[in-house]
Amino acid sequence: MKALVAVKRVVDANVKVRVKADNSGVDLTNVKMSINPFCEIAVEEAVRLKEKGVVSEIVVVSIGEKKSEEQIRSALALGADRGILVETADEIGALEVAKLLKAIVEQEKPELILLGKQAIDDDSNQVGQMLGALLGAAQGTFASEVKVEAGKAVVTREIDGGLQTVELSLPAIITTDLRLNEPRYAALPNIMKARKKPLEIKSPADYGVTTGTKLKTIKVEAPAERKAGVQVKSVDELIDKLKNEAKVI
């Protein structure tokens, strides 16, 4: 069984993001970049399935600038077998990403397609669902547990009311949530081996997809600073502050 995992290059989750002075976007100068945390969970799940003998090959895909090779190599060091970089300097939206992944899936023919449920930069949470619609494939989003057996994928999903378990026919798309697993750290020997693993460079034109998005960023602002909290001595004082200062009751 082949698994295809999509990963995205984003600002490291531990870095404090700075907005550009002209509010046109986020300042990425000298900022550490990493695999999107949800994508890293997807890679880890694919590696665990490979260790169980369920998956025989893991293909990692990333779409973006040439620097995204770093994130593919990181995924290869974690246990993936080969990588594909669709290189483009253009800004692309969720739909364009889904179209590119659709073309790659049709070419590679994986039985499992694993994606992070969302990226921490734009938080769109759309690619997995759009890909499922384009392929007409079964999908299990917000996965907190995955079991693959007898040609089926059983996915436990995190929903507003608790947990939901669905059975999916393969090929299937699974988007990973935080509680699915805890990604491992890459050992130094595996990092060295990852440098020699195959990584194919493609362009959107190779898949017949035109880049560019219809979405336009108008303005980016940092969140407003929150005032420090205060301690109150009684319930009456709390009610008074909620009513007269916060004006929420």
C-alpha positions in Angstrom: 0.0 0.0 0.0 1.3 3.4 -0.9 0.7 6.5 1.2 1.0 10.1 0.0 1.6 12.8 2.5 1.3 16.5 1.8 3.5 18.9 3.9 3.7 22.7 4.0 6.5 25.1 4.9 5.4 27.5 7.6 7.0 29.7 10.3 8.1 27.5 13.1 5.3 27.2 15.8 7.7 28.5 18.5 8.5 31.7 16.7 6.7 34.9 17.6 5.3 36.2 14.3 6.0 39.8 13.3 3.8 41.8 11.0 5.4 44.0 8.3 5.4 47.7 8.9 3.2 48.3 5.9 0.7 45.6 7.0 1.1 43.7 3.8 1.9 40.4 5.4 4.2 38.6 7.9 7.9 39.4 8.1 9.9 36.2 7.2 13.4 37.8 7.4 15.7 35.4 9.3 12.7 33.5 10.6 13.0 29.8 11.3 10.8 27.7 9.0 9.5 24.2 9.7 7.0 21.6 8.6 3.5 22.6 9.5 2.8 20.8 12.9 -0.4 19.1 11.6 1.5 18.0 8.5 4.2 16.5 10.7 1.6 14.5 12.5 0.4 13.2 9.1 4.0 12.1 8.3 4.3 10.4 11.7 1.1 8.5 11.2 2.2 7.3 7.7 5.6 6.1 9.2 3.8 4.3 12.0 1.6 2.5 9.5 4.7 1.6 7.6 6.3 0.2 10.7 3.1 -2.0 11.2 3.5 -3.4 7.7 0.3 -1.7 6.5 2.1 0.8 4.2 5.0 -0.2 1.9 5.9 3.2 0.5 5.6 6.8 1.7 5.7 9.7 -0.8 5.9 13.2 0.6 4.7 16.2 -1.5 5.2 19.9 -1.0 4.1 22.9 -3.1 6.0 26.1 -2.9 9.4 27.7 -3.3 12.6 25.8 -3.7 13.3 26.2 0.0 10.5 23.8 0.6 13.0 21.1 -0.1 14.1 21.5 3.5 10.7 20.4 4.8 10.6 17.4 2.4 14.1 16.3 3.5 12.9 16.6 7.1 10.0 14.3 6.3 12.4 11.9 4.6 14.5 11.8 7.7 11.4 10.9 9.7 10.9 7.8 7.6 9.3 8.7 4.2 10.8 7.1 1.1 10.8 9.8 -1.6 9.7 13.3 -2.2 8.1 15.5 -4.8 8.4 19.3 -4.8 6.0 21.2 -7.1 8.1 24.4 -7.3 6.4 27.7 -7.7 7.1 31.2 -6.5 3.5 32.2 -7.0 1.0 32.7 -4.2 -1.5 29.9 -4.4 -4.7 29.2 -2.6 -6.4 26.1 -1.2 -8.2 25.2 -4.4 -5.0 25.4 -6.5 -3.2 23.2 -3.9 -6.1 20.7 -4.1 -5.9 20.6 -7.9 -2.2 19.9 -7.9 -2.6 17.2 -5.3 -5.4 15.7 -7.4 -3.1 15.5 -10.4 -0.3 13.9 -8.2 -2.7 11.4 -6.7 -3.9 10.4 -10.2 -0.3 9.8 -11.2 1.0 8.1 -8.1 -2.3 6.2 -7.2 -1.8 6.0 -3.5 -4.4 4.2 -1.3 -4.0 6.6 1.6 -3.7 10.4 1.3 -2.7 12.1 4.5 -2.8 15.8 5.2 -2.7 18.0 8.2 -6.2 19.3 9.0 -5.0 22.9 8.5 -1.8 25.0 8.2 -0.9 27.3 11.1 -0.2 30.3 8.7 -3.6 30.7 7.0 -5.7 28.3 9.0 -7.9 27.7 6.0 -8.7 24.0 6.8 -9.9 23.5 3.2 -7.4 21.5 1.1 -8.4 18.0 2.4 -12.1 18.6 1.8 -11.5 20.2 -1.6 -9.3 17.3 -2.6 -11.9 14.8 -1.5 -14.5 16.6 -3.6 -12.2 16.8 -6.7 -11.3 13.1 -6.5 -14.8 11.9 -5.4 -13.0 9.9 -2.7 -13.9 9.1 0.9 -12.6 11.4 3.5 -12.1 11.4 7.3 -11.3 14.8 8.7 -10.0 15.8 12.1 -8.6 12.3 12.7 -7.6 11.4 16.3 -7.2 7.7 15.6 -6.6 5.7 12.4 -6.8 2.0 11.7 -6.3 0.4 8.3 -7.3 -3.2 7.8 -9.1 -5.4 5.2 -9.0 -2.7 2.6 -10.8 -0.2 4.8 -9.7 2.8 6.9 -11.5 3.3 10.3 -11.1 6.9 11.4 -12.1 8.3 14.8 -12.9 12.0 14.2 -13.0 14.9 16.7 -16.3 16.8 16.3 -18.1 19.4 18.4 -20.2 16.9 20.2 -17.4 14.4 21.0 -16.0 11.6 18.8 -17.4 10.1 15.6 -16.1 6.9 14.0 -16.4 6.4 10.2 -15.3 3.6 7.9 -13.8 4.6 4.6 -13.3 2.7 1.4 -9.8 3.1 -0.1 -8.4 5.2 -1.6 -9.3 7.6 1.2 -8.2 11.1 2.4 -7.5 11.6 6.1 -6.7 15.0 7.7 -4.9 14.7 11.0 -5.7 16.4 14.3 -3.4 17.1 17.2 -4.3 14.1 19.3 -3.6 11.5 16.6 0.0 11.1 17.7 3.2 12.8 18.9 5.8 13.1 16.1 9.2 11.7 16.7 12.5 13.5 16.4 14.7 12.6 13.5 17.9 10.7 14.4 21.2 12.1 13.0 21.9 8.9 10.9 18.4 9.3 9.3 19.0 12.9 8.6 22.2 11.9 6.7 20.3 9.1 4.8 17.5 11.6 3.9 20.0 13.5 1.8 20.4 10.6 -0.6 16.7 9.7 -0.9 15.1 10.6 -4.2 13.4 14.1 -4.5 11.7 15.0 -7.8 11.3 18.6 -8.8 8.2 19.4 -10.8 6.3 22.5 -11.9 2.5 23.2 -11.8 2.6 23.1 -15.6 3.7 19.5 -15.5 0.3 18.7 -13.9 -1.7 21.1 -16.1 -2.5 23.4 -13.3 -2.3 27.2 -13.5 -1.0 28.9 -10.4 -2.3 32.1 -8.8 -5.2 32.6 -6.5 -8.3 34.7 -6.8 -7.9 35.6 -3.1 -6.1 38.8 -2.3 -4.7 39.8 1.1 -5.8 43.3 1.8 -4.3 43.9 5.2 -2.5 41.9 8.0 -2.7 43.1 11.6 -1.3 41.8 14.9 -3.9 40.9 17.5 -4.8 43.7 19.9 -2.9 43.5 23.2 -5.0 42.2 26.0 -5.2 44.0 29.3 -3.9 42.2 32.3 -6.4 40.4 34.5 -7.4 41.4 38.0 -8.4 39.5 41.1 -11.6 40.3 42.8 -12.4 39.7 46.5 -16.1 38.8 46.2 -18.8 37.7 43.8 -20.5 41.1 44.2 -17.3 42.8 43.0 -17.0 40.4 40.0 -20.6 41.1 39.0 -20.1 44.8 39.3 -17.0 44.7 37.0 -18.7 42.5 34.5 -21.7 44.8 34.4 -20.1 48.3 34.6 -16.5 47.8 33.2 -16.7 44.8 30.8 -20.4 45.5 30.1 -21.1 41.9 29.3 -24.1 41.5 31.6 
